[in-house]
C-alpha cells in the first residue's frame, strides 16, 4: 500500500528514474533552428529567432513530452518536489536573459555566447537531482565549446555556437537514453 507521504529520497529516486528526453530534444530543435537561421538569415532576423526559439524550449518540451511518454502536464501523477525544483531551474534559465540582453544591446554577437552558456547552467543542479554526471558534462563542455568558438570563429558566432550546442544535445540525449536509472 502506497503511503500518502513519500520521503524526499523516494521522490528523488522516482524523479531520477524518468527518461528526460523531451527537454533536451526541445533544446536541440531550438538551437538547430537558430543555427540554420544564422546560415540563411540576416543578423536582425537571426537574433529574433534565437530569442524566440530558446525562449520556447519549455513549451516545446511540454508538447514533445506527450510523444516521449513523459507527459509533463499529466495531472494524475503524484506531486514530486523535484518537479518543482526542476521548474525552478527552468525559471532560473529564463531569468539569465537579464544578463544576456544588456550585453546584446552593446554587441549583438554576444547573444549566442551569453544565452548558450547561461541557459546551459540549469544542467548542473539537474545532475545532482538525478544522481548522474550527464548534467555536469553538458554544462561544462557546452560552456568550454561556446567560449572557444566565440573567440575562434567571430564571423560565425550565430552558426558555430548553435551547432556546437546541438552536438552537445545529441551526445547528452545518447547518454540519457543509455544511463542506468536509479
C-alpha positions as CSV (number, residue, x, y, z in Angstrom):
1,X,0.0,0.0,0.0
2,X,1.4,3.4,-1.0
3,X,1.8,5.9,1.7
4,X,0.4,9.4,1.1
5,X,3.6,11.0,2.1
6,X,6.8,10.0,0.4
7,X,10.2,11.0,1.6
8,X,12.3,13.4,-0.4
9,X,14.7,10.5,-1.2
10,X,11.8,8.4,-2.5
11,X,10.7,11.4,-4.6
12,X,14.2,11.9,-5.9
13,X,14.6,8.3,-6.9
14,X,11.2,8.5,-8.7
15,X,12.3,11.7,-10.4
16,X,15.7,10.2,-11.4
17,X,14.1,7.1,-12.9
18,X,12.5,9.2,-15.7
19,X,13.6,9.4,-19.3
20,X,14.4,13.2,-19.5
21,X,14.3,13.2,-23.3
22,X,11.7,15.9,-24.1
23,X,13.6,18.9,-22.8
24,X,16.9,18.1,-24.5
25,X,15.1,17.3,-27.7
26,X,13.4,20.7,-27.5
27,X,16.7,22.4,-26.8
28,X,18.3,20.6,-29.8
29,X,15.4,21.8,-32.0
30,X,15.7,25.4,-30.8
31,X,19.4,25.6,-31.3
32,X,19.2,23.8,-34.7
33,X,16.7,26.4,-35.9
34,X,19.0,29.2,-34.6
35,X,22.0,27.7,-36.4
36,X,20.0,27.4,-39.7
37,X,18.8,31.0,-39.3
38,X,22.4,32.0,-38.7
39,X,23.4,30.4,-42.0
40,X,20.5,31.8,-44.1
41,X,19.1,34.9,-42.5
42,X,20.4,38.4,-41.8
43,X,21.5,39.1,-38.3
44,X,18.4,41.0,-37.2
45,X,16.2,38.0,-38.1
46,X,18.7,35.5,-36.5
47,X,18.7,37.5,-33.2
48,X,14.9,37.2,-33.1
49,X,15.0,33.5,-34.0
50,X,17.5,32.9,-31.1
51,X,15.3,34.8,-28.6
52,X,12.1,33.1,-29.7
53,X,13.4,29.6,-30.2
54,X,15.4,29.4,-26.9
55,X,12.6,31.1,-25.0
56,X,10.2,28.5,-26.3
57,X,12.2,25.4,-25.2
58,X,10.0,24.8,-22.2
59,X,6.8,25.0,-24.3
60,X,8.3,22.7,-27.0
61,X,9.3,20.3,-24.3
62,X,5.8,20.2,-22.9
63,X,4.5,19.3,-26.3
64,X,7.3,16.8,-27.1
65,X,6.7,15.1,-23.7
66,X,3.4,13.7,-24.9
67,X,5.4,11.7,-27.5
68,X,8.2,10.6,-25.3
69,X,5.9,9.2,-22.7
70,X,6.9,11.8,-20.1
71,X,3.7,13.9,-20.4
72,X,4.7,16.9,-18.3
73,X,1.1,18.1,-18.0
74,X,-0.3,14.8,-16.6
75,X,-2.3,15.9,-13.5
76,X,-2.8,12.3,-12.3
77,X,0.9,11.8,-11.3
78,X,1.6,12.3,-7.6
79,X,3.2,15.6,-6.7
80,X,7.0,15.4,-6.7
81,X,9.1,18.1,-5.1
82,X,11.8,17.5,-7.7
83,X,9.5,18.6,-10.5
84,X,9.1,21.8,-8.6
85,X,12.9,22.1,-8.3
86,X,13.3,21.4,-12.0
87,X,10.8,24.1,-12.9
88,X,12.7,26.5,-10.7
89,X,15.9,25.7,-12.6
90,X,13.9,26.5,-15.8
91,X,12.8,29.8,-14.3
92,X,16.5,30.5,-13.4
93,X,17.4,29.9,-17.0
94,X,14.8,32.4,-18.1
95,X,16.0,35.0,-15.6
96,X,19.5,34.9,-17.1
97,X,18.2,36.7,-20.1
98,X,18.5,39.8,-17.9
99,X,22.3,39.3,-18.1
100,X,22.3,38.5,-21.9
101,X,20.1,41.4,-23.0
102,X,22.3,44.3,-21.8
103,X,25.4,42.7,-23.5
104,X,23.4,42.0,-26.6
105,X,22.5,45.7,-26.8
106,X,26.2,46.6,-26.7
107,X,27.3,43.8,-29.1
108,X,24.6,41.7,-30.7
109,X,27.2,38.9,-31.5
110,X,27.4,38.2,-27.7
111,X,24.0,36.7,-27.8
112,X,24.8,33.1,-28.8
113,X,27.6,33.0,-26.2
114,X,25.6,34.5,-23.3
115,X,22.3,32.6,-24.0
116,X,24.3,29.5,-24.8
117,X,26.2,29.5,-21.6
118,X,23.6,30.9,-19.2
119,X,20.7,28.7,-20.2
120,X,23.0,25.7,-20.0
121,X,23.7,26.2,-16.3
122,X,20.5,24.6,-15.3
123,X,22.1,21.2,-16.2
124,X,24.3,21.5,-13.1
125,X,21.5,21.1,-10.5
126,X,19.8,18.6,-12.8
127,X,22.9,16.4,-12.5
128,X,22.5,16.4,-8.7
129,X,18.8,15.8,-8.9
130,X,19.2,12.6,-11.0
131,X,22.4,11.5,-9.4
132,X,24.2,11.3,-12.7
133,X,27.1,13.1,-14.3
134,X,25.4,13.9,-17.6
135,X,24.3,17.4,-16.5
136,X,27.8,18.4,-15.4
137,X,29.1,17.1,-18.7
138,X,26.5,19.0,-20.6
139,X,27.1,22.3,-18.8
140,X,30.9,22.2,-18.7
141,X,31.5,21.0,-22.2
142,X,28.9,23.4,-23.6
143,X,30.5,26.3,-21.7
144,X,34.0,25.5,-22.9
145,X,32.9,25.0,-26.5
146,X,30.8,28.1,-26.6
147,X,33.6,30.3,-25.3
148,X,36.2,28.7,-27.5
149,X,34.0,29.2,-30.6
150,X,33.1,32.7,-29.7
151,X,36.8,33.6,-29.8
152,X,37.9,31.3,-32.6
153,X,35.1,32.0,-35.1
154,X,33.9,35.6,-34.5
155,X,32.4,35.8,-38.0
156,X,30.4,32.6,-37.5
157,X,29.1,33.0,-33.9
158,X,25.5,32.5,-34.9
159,X,26.3,29.3,-36.8
160,X,29.2,27.6,-35.0
161,X,27.9,28.1,-31.4
162,X,24.3,26.9,-32.1
163,X,25.6,23.8,-34.0
164,X,28.1,23.0,-31.2
165,X,25.2,23.2,-28.7
166,X,23.2,20.9,-31.0
167,X,26.1,18.4,-30.9
168,X,26.2,18.6,-27.1
169,X,22.5,17.9,-27.0
170,X,22.9,14.9,-29.3
171,X,25.6,13.4,-27.0
172,X,23.5,14.3,-23.9
173,X,20.5,12.5,-25.4
174,X,22.6,9.4,-26.1
175,X,23.9,9.4,-22.5
176,X,20.4,10.0,-21.0
177,X,18.9,7.2,-23.2
178,X,21.6,4.7,-22.1
179,X,22.1,5.7,-18.5
180,X,21.2,3.3,-15.7
181,X,18.2,4.8,-13.9
182,X,18.3,4.8,-10.0
